[in-house]
Amino acid sequence: MLTDGTPPIVVLFGFPPGWDNQNRPNQMNKDQVKGASKSSAGKIQRAAGKLVGSLKQQAKGMDKQVAGKAQQRFGDIKEALRTSRKRNGQ
């Protein structure tokens, strides 16, 4: 921790999506939530496919995981725009 209480990792990489500068999580929008959920489901499906030796399930899981990450990033962009508008008084 730095003298102001900020973790060093934040200084290097910035705050993670969904966190404000007071180190408290913000509420996630629906695209962030759905994307994270879809990404997690894809990760589980990919692992299950690996476990049973099914390349088809692994590929479907990877596809779902990538789609979830994309939706999550879209939600991050929407949130950044919303925050920017809020700061600029629009």
C-alpha positions, 0 to 999 in steps of 0.5 A: 500500500502506498501512503494514500492507501492505493495498492501498487498494482493500481498505480501501474495498471489503473483501476480495474473496470467497475471500480472507482477511485475510492477503491469501491466497486461500482454497480455493473450494467447489464452488458457487463453482468451478462458478459461475465456470466457468459464468459464463465459459462464458456470457461466451464463448458471448455473445461468439461469438454477437455475433461471428456475429450470433446473438441466440439465442446471445447470449441463451443466453450471457447466461442462462448467465452470470447463472446462473453468477454466481448459483451463485457468490454462493450459494457465497460465502454458504455459505463465509461461513456456514462461516467464521462457524461456524468462528470461533464454534466451532460 
